[in-house]
Amino acid sequence: MTLRQLSLIKRWLRLHPRGHEVELQAWDMVLTGWLIGLLGVPVALLLEAPQWLLPCLLAYLLPEMYSAARLRLHRRGLLRCDYQELLK
């Protein structure tokens, strides 16, 4: 997932707040985890703490995993994803 896609989703959620309050908060948590993962890898390497590399990598991939899960649930008809065209 590119930074542009993340930005477009965040902008879409800000412009369509009605009925998407929980989704906006969920994306805030996902982006916070992504940032922790992004900044955590160099810290783990500097502190020589290899046990933190895998959690940081998973946190870095969190936006992609979250959006893939939302699209999968949307295709099954279990969850509505109004911004799916931004993920293509």
Backbone torsions as a table, in degrees:
resi	resn	phi	psi	omega
1	MET	NA	132.9	-177.5
2	THR	-88.0	162.3	177.0
3	LEU	-63.3	-32.9	178.1
4	ARG	-64.2	-43.1	177.8
5	GLN	-62.8	-42.7	177.4
6	LEU	-59.8	-42.6	179.4
7	SER	-64.7	-41.9	179.6
8	LEU	-64.7	-41.2	178.4
9	ILE	-64.5	-45.2	179.8
10	LYS	-61.2	-43.2	178.9
11	ARG	-64.5	-42.8	179.0
12	TRP	-60.2	-43.5	-179.7
13	LEU	-66.5	-34.6	177.5
14	ARG	-70.1	-34.6	-179.4
15	LEU	-80.9	-19.0	179.9
16	HIS	-123.7	63.1	-174.3
17	PRO	-71.8	-26.7	-175.2
18	ARG	-66.9	118.3	178.8
19	GLY	83.3	2.2	-178.3
20	HIS	-126.7	25.2	-176.1
21	GLU	-63.4	-43.5	-178.8
22	VAL	-68.3	-39.7	178.9
23	GLU	-63.6	-39.3	177.9
24	LEU	-62.5	-43.1	178.0
25	GLN	-67.0	-37.1	178.0
26	ALA	-63.5	-43.3	178.4
27	TRP	-65.4	-35.0	176.1
28	ASP	-61.0	-41.7	178.5
29	MET	-67.1	-40.9	179.2
30	VAL	-63.2	-44.1	179.8
31	LEU	-68.4	-33.5	174.9
32	THR	-64.0	-44.7	177.0
33	GLY	-62.0	-39.4	178.4
34	TRP	-61.8	-43.6	-179.7
35	LEU	-66.2	-40.0	176.8
36	ILE	-61.6	-42.9	178.1
37	GLY	-64.6	-40.8	-179.5
38	LEU	-63.7	-44.0	-178.2
39	LEU	-84.7	-18.1	-176.6
40	GLY	-76.2	-28.6	-178.6
41	VAL	-62.4	-51.2	178.6
42	PRO	-62.9	-35.7	178.9
43	VAL	-65.1	-44.1	178.8
44	ALA	-62.0	-38.6	178.6
45	LEU	-69.4	-41.2	179.3
46	LEU	-66.4	-37.3	-179.0
47	LEU	-86.6	2.2	-178.6
48	GLU	52.8	51.7	179.9
49	ALA	-120.9	78.1	-175.9
50	PRO	-65.5	-18.1	179.5
51	GLN	-66.7	-15.4	-180.0
52	TRP	-94.7	-6.0	-178.0
53	LEU	-68.1	-43.5	179.7
54	LEU	-65.1	-47.5	176.0
55	PRO	-60.6	-35.1	177.9
56	CYS	-67.7	-39.0	178.0
57	LEU	-64.7	-43.2	177.6
58	LEU	-63.0	-40.5	178.0
59	ALA	-65.9	-35.6	178.3
60	TYR	-65.2	-34.4	-178.9
61	LEU	-88.7	-0.3	-176.2
62	LEU	-55.0	-45.7	179.6
63	PRO	-60.1	-40.0	-179.8
64	GLU	-68.2	-41.7	179.2
65	MET	-66.4	-40.0	-179.6
66	TYR	-65.8	-45.4	-179.2
67	SER	-67.9	-36.2	177.2
68	ALA	-64.5	-40.4	178.3
69	ALA	-65.7	-40.4	178.3
70	ARG	-64.5	-41.9	178.9
71	LEU	-65.8	-39.3	178.3
72	ARG	-63.3	-43.3	177.9
73	LEU	-67.1	-33.7	177.9
74	HIS	-65.4	-44.2	179.7
75	ARG	-63.7	-32.4	178.8
76	ARG	-80.5	-8.6	179.5
77	GLY	82.0	16.4	-178.8
78	LEU	-93.1	-19.9	-175.5
79	LEU	-150.9	141.7	179.5
80	ARG	-93.8	132.8	178.8
81	CYS	-124.7	96.7	-175.1
82	ASP	-73.8	-21.1	-176.3
83	TYR	-103.5	22.9	-176.3
84	GLN	-61.5	-29.0	179.4
85	GLU	-66.4	-21.9	177.7
86	LEU	-75.3	-18.2	-176.2
87	LEU	-88.4	-3.1	-177.4
88	LYS	-88.5	NA	NA
